[in-house]
């Protein structure tokens, strides 16, 4: 009996002694297990942190060239140093106003006469003489007569083309005249003082009705020639604003075009240029003073002359 109890006590003792051992082993195993996980986690955290720092450093290094390119190239010795605006001294060149490009003048000039109400455009290079000035003596033409059937005509203006308009030709002069006569009726304005002699047989040619611009006019031509000069004139009559308006287109040539390398001028071209002036004529219906158009003193009156050219007289 005693032995059994001893064995039991030993067993119990062994059991008691083994229990703490088991508990200690389990706790030690648990502690060692968590410490390994913590170590691994810490190591992983350090690795990730190191990777993030490396990536961040690479990103910063790659962004630096872009910032430099945006801000502009580095200053070199050829680039002038920055000077404050207050230190800049203005020069005459810097404060001088910018020159404006010269305006190109139009090729035509407008003429208007308040007394007769006539206005038209003519080439800038042409020479204009108004009615209150002496009429020019045109080369190869002389004084240009009026072609009214009644006296009382008044010269308004004369436009003469430059003498050098057609170099190398027999061109001497070309002109555009404007005359007005308030003593002529509308029916009389349809007629002319001298006849058209363009007919080869020398028979008179009736006036023709033509349209120039927006106006219809009566036209009659005249031509005379000699060994040294030739003159061709075209007369236009138009009754408007209670007066008979006369427009004369003339061309004068000199010399023999077949000698000395001189070519005959293109007559159609010259008259086409004069007709462009005629096409711009306008009549203002409001005339300031009709008495100024027909003064008491007699003006140029057409008279028949030899060769179909009428000579004017005072």
Secondary structure, 3 states (H helix, E strand, C coil): CHHHHHHHHHHHHHHHHHHHHHHHHHHHHHHHHHHHHHHHHHHHHHHHHHHHHHHHHHHHHHHHHHHHHHHCCCCCCCCCCCCCHHHCCCCHHHHCCCCCCCCCCCCEEEEEECCCCEEEEEECCCEEEECCCCCCCECCCECCCCCCCCCCCEEEEEEECCCCCCCCECEEEEEEEEEEECCCCCCHHHCCCCCECCCCCCCCECCEEEEECCEEEEEEEEEEECCCEEEEEEEEEEEECCEEEEEEEEEEEECCCCCCCCECCCHHHHHHHHHHHHHCCEECCCCCCHHHHCCCCCCCCCCCCHHHCCCCCC
